[in-house]
Amino acid sequence: MNLLVPMLLADAAFSGILVLLWWMRRRYVFALYWGLGQIALAINTLGSSLGLGFGAITPAGFPQGLLIATPLLAMAIHFYWRGCLHFCGRSFAPRRSITVAAAILAAIVLSHFYSKGLPEYLAIAALSGSLTGCGILICRHRPEHRFLAWLFWLRALMNVLIGFHFYSGLLTGELIMLGGLVKLMMALGLIHAVTQLYIQRTEKIADSTGSGFMLIDSKGRIELANARIRDMLGLPPGDLSAQSLASLFPGSRIAATAGGPDESGNGFPASEEIEHRGRDGQRLPLLLLWGTFGEHFERMLLLQVFDDRERKAHELTLRTAAQTDPVTGLLNRSGLQQGLDEALRASLAEGSECAIFFIDLDHFNRVNDSFGHSVGDELLRLAAERLARIIDPTKILARFGGDEFVVVAGTLPPSAEHEEAVRAAGALLAAFDTPFELGNMSLVITASIGVAIAPLHGMDAETLIKSADQAMYAAKASGRHRIVLFDESMDTRVRDAILIDEALRTAIGANEFRLVFQPIVDAHSGEWVKAEALIRWNSGRLGVVQPDRFIPVAEENGMIVEIGNWVLIEACRTVRSWIDASGRELKVAVNVSALQLLDRRFLDNVDSALKASSLPPRLLELEITERVLIDDENAVSTVIAALKARGISFALDDFGTGYSALSYLHRFPLDTLKIDRGFIFSLEQSPSRQALVRSIVAMAGALSMKTVAEGVETEAQAGLLREAGCSYMQGYLYAKPLERSAILAALSAERPA
């Protein structure tokens, strides 16, 4: 009995440690099972000391102790085996366990009738065999806990030694102490296994996030690292413990932080982006996140390492999407800004020029209006592809917005005439010489290009784009399909246009417009046959504004339609008042812009003006320019034919100053050809001009058209024009533009002045 006390104490201590481990970590159920198994063995030992265990079996009759000891032994084996299965992550089979327990019970009970003392030795063999099996199971499924398996085998061996000596009556205190020591070692081994499981669980949690995980001590040494970080960095298998973080990430801020004093304040958790050069020489972008905590008066650092390639690729994708135009695939305005900034820095560093070409498609809105936005988008894609083919990789091509493209050519050789920039602009303009094929359509689309050059016109992106944009508008104003280089006067014109644009919007409502009329006379009789209506503007904010200042602005902002309609109504009403007051008929000529003629309400507006004034259509003449004829030939031809059917006549104004395509003259039913004043100036001193005027008059006559010579100022000019056969004349020789009252007074006189 005295020798059993240490055994019972050892069993109680061992069982308590196991149960306590389970209590602290409820998920470690294997410790509870092993604890219950050891408790069953301890009860069996206590029963033996009280005469109720295996040692109390007597040869006569069926012993009661066997009925108590055998189930306890079966329970111990069951709990040890079940705990081992749980530790190894294997499933428990209840039926198999019951079958094995029943077999052990039967074998031990039946052995009593075969030989005295045999049940004790079978019990020893069954228990030792189950412990040995537990060790084998651990080695097979948890090889990292091989030390614990060896302890199970040592426990099995000690169980055999103590059991045989106990039932043989040769048990000694030394042997019991040795058995207790083995149980203590087993408890420590189990504690170590639990600790390892906890560490492995932490590493698995860290690995499951897809990031590397390290614990760094206050000296900057790696105390713990998961497997993921070795795979990420391409390190050979092995433990990273005790390695220096600085050797792993040299030059990084985290390495300096880990090995130095904590100066982070409230900056944690902190982050850092680095590039790690792997063993193969490749660079791997990494994102480091870390934070500190205190442990046993020591500052520890917890570090997570992320493979940053996917995030970098995702950022690149988002950045590319944010800087790419979805229709053409070119850079958008944001991408252009960044590229232009880089080109300007490179140009400044090399002392070269950087040219910006602002390209706008002429009359692109008509494509959208006539064929739809899908055709317009396809045209933009084709234009982008055509531009991309002719520029080299050193240039930047972007869609600025709408039908506007921008090309940036950096590091051009500086020159006074900017030869390289002009040559490049010419190539861009020539890209639009070939028609665009869209399905079964062939569209001719020209472009206007404005050019600004750094450092001459500015050194920042915003200024240069604005300057190139202003030059582009100047190209449009001068006839389209041409190149204009920015100059400082354009900036003044733009500011002026902004003021005019604002003032124009209230001019009609404020009655700031008025009409004056310049007579057109018969070349031979000098009689007034027509009067051209000319608009004048006295702005309440800007004062007197000349037509050549506000008409281009009105055409650009679209107000020319409203202003032109006002002129048409006022001109018809004024002529009607002259007829009513004087009894003399006089045809009125009204200038019509391209926007007016192509406006869907134009025919109705003309009809309304004639009806409201009761003016016969034969007394209205509409003056158009060559530019109107080429803007949209089919639409213009339809409108002219409809108005001609009403009895309204048409005059082609400023002939010779625009496109001068003679083919237009026989394609449109025009009545009068107005020779531009540029051909009349100094006519008497220029034989070549005289010959040209004679040719124009002869050509007009061949087409059954009358001619009007503009800007006639001398009798000599008038004589030469009469000799050439010119029909009518207009100029200061006969009259300046007159107020309506002066015209009425002249018509009312017996003979016109």
PAVEX-858929 format. One record per residue (C-alpha): x, y, z; residue number from 1. Coordinates in steps of 0.5 Angstrom, whole numbers. Layout:
<pts>
- u  v  w  pos
- X  Y  Z  NUM
...
</pts>
This chain:
<pts>
- u  v  w  pos
- 0  0  0  1
- 6  5  2  2
- 9  4  -5  3
- 2  5  -9  4
- 1  12  -6  5
- 7  15  -10  6
- 4  12  -16  7
- -3  15  -14  8
- 0  21  -13  9
- 4  21  -20  10
- -3  19  -23  11
- -7  24  -20  12
- -1  30  -22  13
- -1  27  -29  14
- -9  27  -30  15
- -9  34  -27  16
- -4  37  -32  17
- -8  33  -38  18
- -15  36  -36  19
- -12  43  -34  20
- -9  43  -41  21
- -16  42  -44  22
- -19  47  -39  23
- -15  52  -42  24
- -15  50  -49  25
- -22  47  -50  26
- -21  45  -57  27
- -15  41  -55  28
- -20  35  -53  29
- -15  30  -54  30
- -12  32  -47  31
- -18  31  -44  32
- -19  24  -47  33
- -12  22  -44  34
- -13  25  -38  35
- -20  21  -37  36
- -16  15  -39  37
- -10  16  -34  38
- -16  17  -29  39
- -19  10  -30  40
- -12  7  -29  41
- -11  11  -23  42
- -18  8  -20  43
- -16  1  -22  44
- -9  2  -18  45
- -13  5  -12  46
- -18  -1  -13  47
- -12  -6  -13  48
- -9  -3  -7  49
- -16  -4  -3  50
- -17  -11  -6  51
- -21  -10  -11  52
- -17  -10  -17  53
- -13  -15  -21  54
- -8  -16  -16  55
- -14  -18  -11  56
- -16  -24  -16  57
- -17  -31  -13  58
- -17  -38  -16  59
- -23  -40  -13  60
- -30  -38  -16  61
- -31  -31  -20  62
- -27  -25  -17  63
- -31  -19  -16  64
- -25  -15  -17  65
- -24  -17  -24  66
- -31  -14  -26  67
- -29  -7  -23  68
- -22  -7  -26  69
- -23  -10  -33  70
- -28  -4  -35  71
- -23  1  -32  72
- -18  -2  -36  73
- -22  -2  -43  74
- -24  5  -41  75
- -17  7  -40  76
- -15  4  -47  77
- -21  7  -50  78
- -20  14  -48  79
- -12  14  -50  80
- -14  11  -57  81
- -19  16  -58  82
- -15  22  -55  83
- -9  20  -60  84
- -14  20  -66  85
- -16  27  -64  86
- -9  29  -64  87
- -7  26  -70  88
- -14  29  -74  89
- -16  22  -75  90
- -24  20  -75  91
- -26  16  -69  92
- -30  10  -71  93
- -35  8  -65  94
- -37  1  -67  95
- -30  -1  -68  96
- -28  2  -61  97
- -34  -2  -58  98
- -32  -9  -62  99
- -24  -8  -59  100
- -26  -6  -52  101
- -31  -12  -52  102
- -26  -17  -55  103
- -21  -14  -49  104
- -26  -15  -44  105
- -28  -22  -46  106
- -20  -24  -47  107
- -19  -22  -40  108
- -25  -25  -37  109
- -24  -32  -40  110
- -17  -32  -39  111
- -18  -32  -31  112
- -21  -39  -32  113
- -15  -42  -36  114
- -10  -40  -32  115
- -9  -36  -25  116
- -5  -29  -26  117
- -6  -29  -33  118
- -11  -23  -33  119
- -6  -19  -30  120
- -1  -20  -35  121
- -6  -19  -41  122
- -8  -13  -38  123
- -1  -11  -38  124
- 0  -13  -45  125
- -7  -9  -48  126
- -5  -3  -44  127
- 2  -3  -47  128
- 0  -5  -54  129
- -5  1  -54  130
- 0  6  -52  131
- 5  3  -57  132
- 0  4  -62  133
- -1  11  -60  134
- 6  12  -61  135
- 6  9  -68  136
- 0  13  -70  137
- 3  20  -68  138
- 9  18  -72  139
- 5  16  -78  140
- 1  22  -78  141
- 4  27  -74  142
- 12  26  -75  143
- 13  33  -72  144
- 11  31  -66  145
- 16  24  -66  146
- 18  26  -59  147
- 11  25  -56  148
- 11  18  -59  149
- 17  16  -56  150
- 15  18  -49  151
- 9  14  -51  152
- 13  8  -52  153
- 17  9  -46  154
- 11  10  -42  155
- 9  3  -45  156
- 15  0  -43  157
- 15  3  -36  158
- 8  0  -36  159
- 10  -7  -37  160
- 16  -7  -32  161
- 12  -4  -27  162
- 6  -9  -28  163
- 10  -15  -28  164
- 14  -13  -22  165
- 7  -11  -18  166
- 4  -17  -20  167
- 10  -21  -18  168
- 11  -18  -11  169
- 18  -15  -13  170
- 16  -8  -14  171
- 21  -3  -11  172
- 20  5  -10  173
- 26  6  -15  174
- 22  3  -20  175
- 15  7  -18  176
- 20  14  -18  177
- 22  12  -25  178
- 15  11  -27  179
- 13  17  -24  180
- 19  21  -28  181
- 16  18  -34  182
- 9  21  -33  183
- 12  27  -32  184
- 16  27  -38  185
- 10  25  -42  186
- 6  31  -39  187
- 12  36  -41  188
- 12  33  -48  189
- 5  34  -48  190
- 5  41  -46  191
- 11  42  -51  192
- 6  39  -57  193
- 0  43  -55  194
- 5  49  -55  195
- 7  47  -62  196
- 0  46  -64  197
- -1  53  -62  198
- 5  56  -66  199
- 3  51  -72  200
- -4  54  -71  201
- -2  61  -71  202
- 3  60  -77  203
- -3  56  -81  204
- -8  62  -80  205
- -2  67  -82  206
- -1  63  -88  207
- -9  62  -90  208
- -8  70  -91  209
- -4  69  -97  210
- 2  73  -93  211
- 8  72  -90  212
- 8  72  -82  213
- 14  74  -78  214
- 16  76  -71  215
- 22  80  -69  216
- 25  81  -63  217
- 28  88  -60  218
- 35  86  -63  219
- 32  86  -70  220
- 32  78  -70  221
- 27  73  -73  222
- 24  69  -68  223
- 18  66  -71  224
- 17  66  -79  225
- 12  62  -83  226
- 13  57  -89  227
- 9  62  -93  228
- 15  68  -93  229
- 20  63  -95  230
- 16  61  -101  231
- 15  68  -103  232
- 22  70  -102  233
- 25  64  -106  234
- 29  62  -100  235
- 31  55  -99  236
- 27  50  -94  237
- 29  51  -86  238
- 28  55  -80  239
- 29  63  -81  240
- 30  64  -73  241
- 36  68  -71  242
- 37  71  -78  243
- 37  78  -78  244
- 31  82  -81  245
- 36  87  -84  246
- 40  81  -88  247
- 33  79  -91  248
- 31  86  -93  249
- 37  91  -93  250
- 36  98  -93  251
- 29  98  -91  252
- 25  102  -86  253
- 23  96  -83  254
- 30  93  -81  255
- 32  100  -78  256
- 25  100  -74  257
- 26  93  -72  258
- 33  94  -69  259
- 33  101  -66  260
- 29  104  -61  261
- 21  105  -61  262
- 20  112  -64  263
- 14  110  -68  264
- 9  114  -63  265
- 2  113  -66  266
- 4  111  -73  267
- 3  104  -72  268
- 1  100  -75  269
- 6  102  -81  270
- 7  100  -88  271
- 13  100  -93  272
- 13  98  -100  273
- 20  95  -102  274
- 23  91  -108  275
- 26  85  -106  276
- 31  82  -111  277
- 31  74  -110  278
- 36  69  -111  279
- 34  69  -119  280
- 36  76  -119  281
- 28  78  -121  282
- 25  84  -117  283
- 19  82  -113  284
- 15  88  -110  285
- 13  87  -103  286
- 8  91  -98  287
- 10  90  -91  288
- 6  92  -85  289
- 8  92  -78  290
- 6  93  -71  291
- 9  93  -64  292
- 7  90  -58  293
- 11  89  -51  294
- 12  82  -48  295
- 16  81  -42  296
- 19  88  -42  297
- 21  87  -49  298
- 19  91  -55  299
- 17  85  -60  300
- 15  87  -68  301
- 10  83  -71  302
- 11  83  -79  303
- 6  81  -85  304
- 9  81  -92  305
- 5  81  -98  306
- 7  79  -105  307
- 5  86  -108  308
- 5  84  -116  309
- -3  83  -116  310
- -4  90  -113  311
- 1  93  -117  312
- -2  90  -123  313
- -9  92  -121  314
- -7  99  -120  315
- -4  99  -127  316
- -10  97  -129  317
- -15  102  -126  318
- -10  107  -128  319
- -10  105  -135  320
- -17  105  -135  321
- -18  112  -132  322
- -13  115  -137  323
- -16  111  -143  324
- -21  114  -148  325
- -26  108  -148  326
- -28  110  -156  327
- -21  110  -159  328
- -17  107  -154  329
- -12  113  -154  330
- -10  117  -148  331
- -16  121  -145  332
- -15  128  -142  333
- -12  125  -136  334
- -7  121  -139  335
- -5  127  -144  336
- -4  131  -138  337
- 1  126  -135  338
- 5  125  -141  339
- 5  132  -143  340
- 8  134  -136  341
- 14  128  -137  342
- 15  131  -145  343
- 16  138  -142  344
- 21  136  -137  345
- 25  132  -142  346
- 25  138  -147  347
- 27  143  -141  348
- 33  138  -139  349
- 35  137  -147  350
- 34  144  -149  351
- 30  142  -154  352
- 23  144  -157  353
- 16  141  -155  354
- 10  142  -160  355
- 3  141  -158  356
- -2  140  -164  357
- -9  141  -163  358
- -13  137  -168  359
- -21  138  -169  360
- -25  135  -174  361
- -29  139  -179  362
- -36  139  -179  363
- -36  132  -175  364
- -43  134  -171  365
- -46  133  -178  366
- -44  126  -178  367
- -47  125  -171  368
- -53  129  -173  369
- -54  125  -180  370
- -52  118  -179  371
- -52  117  -171  372
- -47  117  -166  373
- -45  110  -167  374
- -42  112  -174  375
- -39  118  -171  376
- -36  114  -166  377
- -33  109  -171  378
- -31  115  -175  379
- -27  117  -169  380
- -24  110  -168  381
- -21  110  -176  382
- -19  117  -175  383
- -15  115  -168  384
- -12  109  -172  385
- -10  113  -178  386
- -6  118  -173  387
- -3  113  -169  388
- 0  110  -176  389
- 4  116  -178  390
- 7  118  -171  391
- 13  115  -168  392
- 13  112  -161  393
- 16  118  -159  394
- 10  122  -160  395
- 4  122  -155  396
- -3  121  -158  397
- -9  123  -154  398
- -17  124  -155  399
- -18  131  -152  400
- -25  130  -152  401
- -31  130  -157  402
- -28  130  -164  403
- -21  133  -161  404
- -15  130  -161  405
- -8  132  -159  406
- -1  130  -161  407
- 5  132  -157  408
- 12  131  -160  409
- 18  132  -155  410
- 25  134  -156  411
- 25  137  -163  412
- 31  141  -165  413
- 30  148  -164  414
- 30  153  -170  415
- 27  160  -171  416
- 22  157  -176  417
- 20  151  -172  418
- 21  147  -179  419
- 20  140  -175  420
- 14  142  -172  421
- 11  145  -178  422
- 13  138  -182  423
- 10  134  -177  424
- 4  138  -177  425
- 3  138  -185  426
- 4  130  -184  427
- -2  130  -179  428
- -6  134  -184  429
- -5  130  -190  430
- -7  124  -186  431
- -14  127  -187  432
- -14  127  -195  433
- -16  120  -196  434
- -24  119  -195  435
- -26  115  -189  436
- -29  108  -191  437
- -35  107  -186  438
- -39  101  -189  439
- -42  103  -195  440
- -41  110  -194  441
- -34  114  -196  442
- -34  120  -192  443
- -29  126  -193  444
- -27  129  -187  445
- -22  135  -186  446
- -18  137  -180  447
- -16  144  -177  448
- -10  144  -173  449
- -7  149  -168  450
- 0  149  -166  451
- 4  151  -160  452
- 11  150  -158  453
- 15  150  -151  454
- 18  154  -149  455
- 16  159  -154  456
- 9  159  -152  457
- 9  157  -145  458
- 12  151  -140  459
- 6  148  -137  460
- 1  143  -140  461
- -5  148  -139  462
- -2  154  -142  463
- 1  150  -148  464
- -6  146  -149  465
- -10  153  -149  466
- -5  156  -154  467
- -6  150  -159  468
- -13  150  -158  469
- -14  158  -159  470
- -9  157  -166  471
- -14  151  -168  472
- -20  156  -167  473
- -16  161  -171  474
- -15  155  -177  475
- -23  154  -177  476
- -24  162  -177  477
- -19  162  -183  478
- -23  157  -187  479
- -21  150  -184  480
- -17  145  -186  481
- -11  148  -185  482
- -5  149  -180  483
- -4  155  -175  484
- 1  157  -171  485
- 0  160  -164  486
- 2  168  -163  487
- 0  172  -157  488
- -5  176  -161  489
- -10  170  -161  490
- -10  170  -153  491
- -12  177  -154  492
- -18  175  -159  493
- -20  169  -154  494
- -21  174  -148  495
- -24  179  -153  496
- -29  173  -156  497
- -31  171  -149  498
- -33  178  -147  499
- -37  179  -154  500
- -40  172  -153  501
- -43  174  -146  502
- -45  181  -149  503
- -49  178  -155  504
- -53  174  -151  505
- -57  180  -149  506
- -56  184  -155  507
- -63  183  -159  508
- -67  183  -152  509
- -64  190  -151  510
- -65  192  -158  511
- -57  194  -159  512
- -57  192  -166  513
- -59  196  -172  514
- -59  195  -180  515
- -55  200  -185  516
- -56  199  -192  517
- -51  200  -198  518
- -54  201  -205  519
- -52  197  -211  520
- -53  200  -217  521
- -54  199  -225  522
- -47  199  -228  523
- -49  203  -234  524
- -55  207  -231  525
- -53  208  -224  526
- -60  207  -222  527
- -60  204  -215  528
- -63  197  -216  529
- -61  193  -209  530
- -59  195  -202  531
- -55  190  -198  532
- -57  190  -191  533
- -51  190  -186  534
- -52  189  -178  535
- -49  194  -173  536
- -48  193  -166  537
- -47  198  -160  538
- -47  194  -154  539
- -49  197  -147  540
- -43  194  -144  541
- -37  194  -150  542
- -39  200  -154  543
- -39  200  -162  544
- -37  193  -164  545
- -35  192  -171  546
- -38  186  -175  547
- -31  183  -176  548
- -31  182  -169  549
- -38  179  -167  550
- -40  175  -173  551
- -34  170  -172  552
- -36  169  -165  553
- -44  169  -166  554
- -42  163  -171  555
- -38  159  -166  556
- -43  160  -161  557
- -49  158  -165  558
- -52  165  -164  559
- -51  167  -171  560
- -58  163  -173  561
- -62  168  -168  562
- -58  174  -170  563
- -59  172  -178  564
- -67  171  -177  565
- -67  178  -174  566
- -63  181  -179  567
- -68  177  -184  568
- -74  180  -181  569
- -72  187  -180  570
- -69  187  -187  571
- -76  185  -190  572
- -80  190  -186  573
- -75  196  -188  574
- -76  195  -195  575
- -83  194  -194  576
- -84  201  -191  577
- -79  204  -196  578
- -84  201  -202  579
- -90  204  -198  580
- -87  211  -197  581
- -84  212  -203  582
- -88  207  -208  583
- -81  205  -211  584
- -79  198  -211  585
- -72  196  -208  586
- -69  189  -208  587
- -66  187  -201  588
- -59  183  -200  589
- -59  179  -194  590
- -52  175  -192  591
- -54  168  -190  592
- -49  164  -186  593
- -48  156  -187  594
- -51  155  -180  595
- -57  159  -182  596
- -58  155  -188  597
- -57  148  -185  598
- -62  150  -180  599
- -68  146  -180  600
- -72  152  -179  601
- -69  156  -184  602
- -75  155  -189  603
- -80  157  -184  604
- -76  163  -182  605
- -76  166  -189  606
- -83  165  -190  607
- -85  168  -184  608
- -81  174  -185  609
- -84  175  -192  610
- -91  174  -190  611
- -90  178  -184  612
- -88  184  -188  613
- -92  182  -194  614
- -85  183  -198  615
- -86  179  -205  616
- -80  174  -205  617
- -77  177  -212  618
- -75  183  -208  619
- -71  178  -203  620
- -64  176  -205  621
- -60  172  -200  622
- -52  172  -200  623
- -48  166  -199  624
- -41  165  -199  625
- -37  159  -202  626
- -36  156  -196  627
- -43  155  -195  628
- -43  151  -201  629
- -38  146  -199  630
- -41  145  -192  631
- -46  140  -194  632
- -47  140  -201  633
- -54  136  -201  634
- -57  139  -196  635
- -55  146  -199  636
- -57  144  -206  637
- -64  142  -203  638
- -65  149  -199  639
- -63  153  -205  640
- -68  149  -210  641
- -74  150  -205  642
- -72  158  -204  643
- -71  159  -211  644
- -78  156  -213  645
- -81  161  -208  646
- -78  166  -213  647
- -72  168  -208  648
- -65  170  -212  649
- -58  168  -209  650
- -52  171  -210  651
- -45  168  -209  652
- -41  173  -204  653
- -33  174  -204  654
- -32  170  -210  655
- -25  168  -211  656
- -23  169  -203  657
- -25  162  -201  658
- -24  155  -204  659
- -25  158  -211  660
- -28  151  -214  661
- -31  153  -220  662
- -35  147  -221  663
- -39  149  -215  664
- -42  155  -220  665
- -45  150  -225  666
- -48  145  -219  667
- -52  151  -216  668
- -58  155  -219  669
- -54  162  -217  670
- -57  168  -220  671
- -51  173  -218  672
- -43  173  -217  673
- -40  178  -213  674
- -33  180  -215  675
- -29  181  -208  676
- -26  188  -207  677
- -19  185  -207  678
- -20  184  -214  679
- -22  191  -215  680
- -17  195  -211  681
- -12  198  -215  682
- -15  195  -221  683
- -13  201  -226  684
- -6  200  -224  685
- -6  192  -225  686
- -7  189  -232  687
- -7  182  -229  688
- -13  184  -225  689
- -16  187  -230  690
- -15  180  -234  691
- -18  176  -228  692
- -24  181  -227  693
- -26  180  -235  694
- -25  173  -234  695
- -30  172  -228  696
- -35  177  -232  697
- -34  172  -238  698
- -35  166  -234  699
- -41  169  -230  700
- -44  171  -237  701
- -43  164  -240  702
- -47  161  -233  703
- -53  166  -234  704
- -51  170  -228  705
- -50  177  -226  706
- -44  180  -223  707
- -43  185  -218  708
- -36  189  -217  709
- -35  190  -209  710
- -31  196  -207  711
- -31  201  -213  712
- -28  207  -210  713
- -26  211  -217  714
- -29  213  -224  715
- -23  209  -227  716
- -25  203  -223  717
- -32  204  -225  718
- -30  205  -233  719
- -26  199  -233  720
- -31  194  -230  721
- -37  197  -235  722
- -32  195  -241  723
- -31  188  -238  724
- -39  188  -238  725
- -40  188  -230  726
- -47  188  -229  727
- -48  192  -222  728
- -43  196  -218  729
- -42  197  -210  730
- -38  202  -206  731
- -36  208  -204  732
- -36  211  -210  733
- -44  211  -210  734
- -45  211  -203  735
- -43  209  -196  736
- -47  204  -192  737
- -53  209  -190  738
- -59  209  -185  739
- -66  207  -187  740
- -68  214  -187  741
- -63  216  -191  742
- -65  211  -196  743
- -72  213  -196  744
- -70  220  -197  745
- -66  218  -203  746
- -72  213  -206  747
- -77  219  -205  748
- -73  224  -209  749
- -74  225  -216  750
- -68  222  -218  751
- -64  218  -213  752
- -57  221  -211  753
</pts>
